[in-house]
Amino acid sequence: MWSQVEFKLEKQNRGFHLITGEILNHLPQLPRTGILHLFIKHTSASLSINENFDSDVRHDLESIFNKLVKEREPYYLHKYEGDDDMPAHAKCTIVGSSITVPITNGKLNLGTWQGIYLCEFRDYGGNRDIVATITGE
């Protein structure tokens, strides 16, 4: 069985946002065993799997990424979409545009402390388009 759905995530402020529940709300019934592949159709936001319990992790990740890839560096050529745009593209390249999660017994087989993140790297990124592809039996 293969299925694919495309949907929009709610607009989020810049930062790392736990979106596991929002993702599940958009998916059809999951197969007993399979794989969920999620792809974000943007170059200034990413998907990731990380800590789902302590919100300090999301805050700290934002701080780390802002220190790692700074805005307004004099060597940036791509500047016309705002100070946060080129750093957002670089951060997206580091994190990536897709994740894969196993499905077991009809549920996402995430670890106890894992959740799906939207990594929003723009100050005003807008709604984000996601393609979810499910395979399984």
Buried (B, 14 or more C-beta within 10 A) or exposed (E): EEBEEEBEBEEBEBBBBBBBEBBEEEBEEBBEBBBBBBBBEBEBBBBBBBBBEEEEBBEEBBEEBBEEBEBEEEEBEEEEEEBBBBBBBBBBEEBEBEBEBEBBEEEBBBEEEBBBBBBBBBEEBBEBBBBBBBBBE
